[in-house]
Amino acid sequence: MPSMTSSSMIAISSSHHGSKTLRSCQGFVRRRSSNLRRTQTSASSSSSSVNASSTTTAPSDNLIMARSVSQGVAAVILGGGAGTRLYPLTKQRAKPAVPIGGAYRLIDIPMSNCINSGISKIYILTQFNSTSLNRHLARTYNFQGSIGSSGFVEVLAATQTPGAGGKEWFQGTADAVRQYVWLFEDVKNKSVEDVVILSGDHLYRMDYMQFVQAHRNADADITVSALPMDDSRATDFGLMKIDDSGRIIDFAEKPTGDELKAMQVDTTVLGLTAEEAKAMPYIASMGIYVFKKTALVELLKDKMPDSNDFGGEIIPTAAESGYKVQCYLFNDYWEDIGTIKSFFEANLALAQQPPRFEFYDAENPIYTSPRFLPPAKITQCKMSQSIVSHGVDMSDCIVENSIIGLRSRIGKGADIRDTMVIGADYYESEEDRAQLLASGGVPVGIGEGSTIRNCIVDKNARIGKNCVLVNKEGIEEANMEDQGFYIRSGIVTVLRNAVIADGTVL
């Protein structure tokens, strides 16, 4: 069985509690079969009679059909670059390894979506600070013996390869896949027809097989997943223009003014109502793609061997060159959490009621590493709109609109609001904590009487007693690493393993 677990947490002011049962991969495939039938019944009218008959197929036939379809798909999850926009959270970890939601890591999102979609051939490309990411993947997604002989999860580390400038690392998203594109020509992947390209730093829940099915129904070479977008956010994204069939005919990177207006499209073509289409007349790329395997290999190896980026080079040029590039509308929650501000806001939004994204989903859970920690211990605390994870010990404190992560220790009288406490990798014994306090040291966690506002407290941070971390001067940007802090977009990050002395005021 896989060594993954669907994590359980306490969610204050939430109707969802308790842990979810890990289903076997056979269960994944059986549900995938059900999803496949739903997709087929919504196909085009020209084939509706065939699709309707497929809904009455015997369960055993459906299981074989689902396995056959999913075995023809492989996923590539891109580990991303150096993660400078998420610094200092990426100082010692890759972007996909950054913790989220109190118990998860960003990589758990695309991995869980793959599993819930029935995709069992998964590659993860890593390059920067990948040690903790590789460790998490090895502990969590050990599929040996559980998803059949054709399924696998493989981590592909960046290597230096000969290039025009000598030995080179990955030069971009497309170049990362190019350096391992030979894998898709290997006999192990002879049954693969389509390749899903995913990012490791997005928050969303998606059935990739519906995406693949739409790609196949359109007989597209490339399909780009896109979000409907209104005027207020359109300038922050790469936009696309489509014809009446949903084929992409133009691209624009973060356009403004007249260029922005020129990118308006009729989004009813993609399934929006007339009212929704009027409010959201743009479509923005999510950075998620399906390629025909033959088109992917041809473009990366032969047609565009010097192009390094999918969104900015490969896909626009492919569309101009006659490849059929189709749009697939995803009209649901999606967030690119590649900056400190977006990461912070997305985390705190998880604790709101109702949340825009919900980790609690019995049908499509988000999996993470099994940790075997005790339940949270909460004594005489005042809490609201917060998530408290496993192994937390809190006493006589106030917590509002916050995420309290694994193994966190919150002292008496602490006041924590609008804050993400990532937690700790280990426990300190009561004896060790007492000795530290007696010697003037600071134990892991947040000390008694401390006030924390609008902060991210990274792992294993030690915040002393009666500290006030509220950014009282309203500083927007500051590198204070020598003091244990980093401020970006007005959000204070207490660095991993930092020691903040008793009585510190910021």
Secondary structure, DSSP 8 states (H G I E B T S, - for coil): --S-EE---EETT-S--S------HHHHHHHHHHHHHHHHHTS-GGGHHHHHHHTTS-HHHHHHHHHHHHHTEEEEEE--S--GGGTTTTSSS-GGGSEETTTEETTHHHHHHHHHHT--EEEEEE-SS-HHHHHHHHHH---TTTS-TT-EEEEEE---EEETTEEE---SHHHHHHTTGGGGGSGGGTT--EEEEEESSEEE---HHHHHHHHHHTT-SEEEEEEEE-HHHHTTSEEEEE-TTSBEEEEEES--HHHHHTT---GGGGT--HHHHHH--EEEEEEEEEEEHHHHHIIIIII-TT---IIIIIHHHHHHTT--EEEEE--S-EEE--SHHHHHHHHHHTTSSS-SS-S--SSS--EE--------EEES-EEES-EE-TT-EEES-EEES-EEEET-EE-TT-EEEEEEEEE-SS---HHHHHHHHHTT---SEE-TT-EEEEEEE-TT-EE-TT-EES-TT--SSEEEGGGTEEEETTEEEE-TT-EE-TT-B-
